[in-house]
Amino acid sequence: MQGLVTVFGGSGFIGNQVTRALARAGYRIRVAVRRPGLGYKLPLMGDVGQVEVVQANLRNPASIGRALDGAEACVNLVGLLYETGRQRFAGLHAEGAKEIAAACAARGITRLVQMSALGADPNSLSKYARTKAEGEAAVRKLAPQAVILRPSVVFGVDDQFFNRFAALASLLPVMPLPGGGATRFQPVFVGDLAAAVVAAVRDPAAAGKTFEIGGPEVYTYRQIIEMTLAQIQKSRPLLSLPWPLAKLVGRVGDLQAKLLPFAPVLTSDQVELLRKDSVVDPKAPGLKALGVTEPVAAEAIISTYLYRYRRGGQFAGATVVSGSEA
């Protein structure tokens, strides 16, 4: 069995698949999470004793150090989709990444994989994108050999993308399209992203590079909504939402995130993100450079889990219904 890899944020949607992929590659994995109870399934991802779960909080440098003691490599997957309570973009994306990189440097750990995002930009109006860029800069300064991965939106069984749209279509009489739905995405399958993480950990040639990670197809927001509606066999009018109105909806979502224990439909920061395409630069190294030569398209996967939103679930007929313009 190979050396120990510490994975921060391993109890989430991406973290589960990264842990599984590392275990299959023969590594021992220490998954560091803020609430260890949420990682109760993780030891099942490998052989007996191959995966352990420990407590760590990025606001507590001592706990970061303990999680890294004895590790040969580190993967930082910690991220937020929206701010709530004490969980803030700056504290996790920027300061948290900095603390992890500093702790790795202090222990001589040079194999560090930092999960960022497409659109990371120090000048962005989005706090999410801005703090992701700040985290990248901090990691590059403290751990120049680190590998930075910038994925587009990630899909899979437990995603917060297609599942979110399907859930909204089950509740709302219309499907809003911020900015008319022209924003483009290049969704990447979580299994392909996990394979890229494993390659980044073990391939010396990846050291010090930044990879932009996207799937084989590019879709507009409108196309993604239409694809989701077809899969769940629901018909909903598509309502174009001008940016000023989308921003207003986002502010309502900001308030919801502060007061309610479930995810908002849309936040004002997410509106800013939607103003910019999430598509890889064709000149940047990507999945192919990390050995993933046949990435999976969304159409091949989403039917395996979106059926649960149909009337009748997996036993529903095969009739396909799409959206109509409002």
PyMOL commands that set and color helices and strands:
alter all, ss='L'
color gray80, all
select helices_A, chain A and resi 13-24+36-39+42-45+61-68+89-106+127-142+162-171+179-181+190-202+204-206+221-232+243-259+268-274+288-290+298-300+302-304+306-309+313-315
alter helices_A, ss='H'
color red, helices_A
select strands_A, chain A and resi 4-8+28-33+51-55+73-76+111-115+147-151+154-155+175-178+184-185+188-189+210-213+219-220+237-241+324-325
alter strands_A, ss='S'
color yellow, strands_A
deselect
rebuild
show_as cartoon
